Amino acid sequence: MSAKTHHDDKLPIRMLHDRVLVRQDTSEGERRSGGGILIPATAAVGRRLAWAEVVAVGQNVRTVEPGDRVLYDPEDRAEVEVRGVAYVLMRERDLHAVAADRFEGSEDTTGLYL
């Protein structure tokens, strides 16, 4: 255990199989259009995907790791609260995309992403 790691920071649960635990970005809500118009969170818009940060993954998850930002459908989710913090639990196959920062210029990638 490194000096920067605190025992309290570790979640008291472990994901199984292909499960992914994410923390939804808090920036979901009011947003501005490209023209600067304020769009309230309650505005009726088409189905909108949301970004979240991966917190934990099961042993069969292959494409994401803790710390990655992923895109998912917020209507297709199961919420769980751990130590007073709300998380979203889903299967790996329910993720739509992973933010590309980790992949660009990486030496150890195989080029195969399912």
C-alpha positions in Angstrom: 0.0 0.0 0.0 1.5 3.3 -1.0 1.8 6.3 1.3 -0.9 8.2 -0.8 -3.4 5.4 -0.5 -5.8 5.6 2.4 -7.7 2.6 3.7 -10.9 4.8 3.9 -10.8 5.6 0.1 -11.2 1.9 -0.9 -14.8 0.8 -1.5 -16.1 -1.9 0.8 -17.5 -3.8 -2.2 -16.0 -5.7 -5.1 -17.6 -6.0 -8.5 -18.2 -9.4 -10.0 -18.1 -10.8 -13.5 -18.8 -8.1 -16.2 -20.1 -5.4 -13.8 -18.9 -1.8 -13.8 -19.5 0.7 -11.0 -19.5 4.4 -12.1 -19.9 7.8 -10.5 -22.0 10.1 -12.6 -20.5 13.5 -13.5 -22.1 16.2 -11.4 -22.2 18.5 -14.3 -25.5 16.9 -15.6 -28.1 19.5 -15.3 -28.5 23.0 -16.8 -26.2 23.5 -19.8 -25.7 26.1 -22.5 -26.2 25.7 -26.2 -23.5 26.7 -28.7 -25.2 30.1 -29.1 -25.1 30.7 -25.3 -28.8 29.9 -24.6 -29.4 28.3 -21.2 -31.1 24.9 -21.5 -32.7 23.7 -18.2 -32.3 20.2 -17.0 -36.0 19.7 -17.3 -36.2 20.6 -21.0 -37.7 17.9 -23.2 -34.9 16.7 -25.5 -34.2 13.5 -27.3 -32.6 10.6 -25.5 -29.3 12.0 -24.0 -26.4 9.9 -23.0 -24.3 10.8 -19.9 -20.6 10.7 -18.9 -19.4 9.0 -15.7 -16.1 8.0 -14.1 -15.4 4.3 -13.6 -14.8 3.5 -10.0 -14.6 -0.3 -9.9 -14.8 -3.2 -12.4 -15.4 -6.9 -12.2 -12.8 -9.5 -13.1 -14.2 -10.2 -16.6 -14.3 -6.5 -17.7 -11.7 -6.0 -20.5 -12.2 -2.6 -22.1 -12.4 -0.1 -19.2 -10.5 0.4 -16.0 -11.0 2.5 -12.9 -10.4 6.2 -13.7 -11.8 6.0 -17.3 -14.6 8.3 -18.4 -17.4 6.4 -20.1 -20.6 7.2 -21.9 -23.8 5.4 -20.9 -27.6 5.7 -21.1 -28.8 7.2 -17.8 -32.3 5.7 -18.3 -30.9 2.1 -18.3 -29.2 2.0 -14.9 -29.3 0.6 -11.4 -28.3 3.0 -8.7 -26.6 2.0 -5.4 -25.5 4.1 -2.5 -22.2 3.3 -0.8 -21.0 5.3 2.3 -23.5 8.1 1.4 -22.3 8.4 -2.3 -24.6 7.5 -5.2 -23.1 5.2 -7.8 -24.5 3.5 -11.0 -24.1 -0.2 -11.5 -24.2 -1.6 -15.0 -22.8 -4.3 -17.3 -19.8 -3.6 -19.5 -21.9 -4.2 -22.6 -24.2 -1.3 -21.6 -21.3 1.3 -22.0 -21.4 3.1 -25.3 -17.9 4.7 -25.4 -14.7 5.3 -23.4 -13.0 8.7 -23.4 -10.0 8.4 -25.8 -7.3 10.0 -23.6 -5.9 6.6 -22.5 -5.8 5.2 -26.0 -4.1 7.9 -28.1 -0.4 7.2 -28.5 -0.4 4.2 -26.2 2.4 1.8 -26.9 0.7 -1.3 -25.5 -2.6 -1.2 -27.4 -3.4 -4.0 -29.8 -5.8 -2.0 -32.0 -8.6 -4.5 -31.2 -11.6 -3.0 -29.4 -14.9 -4.9 -29.3 
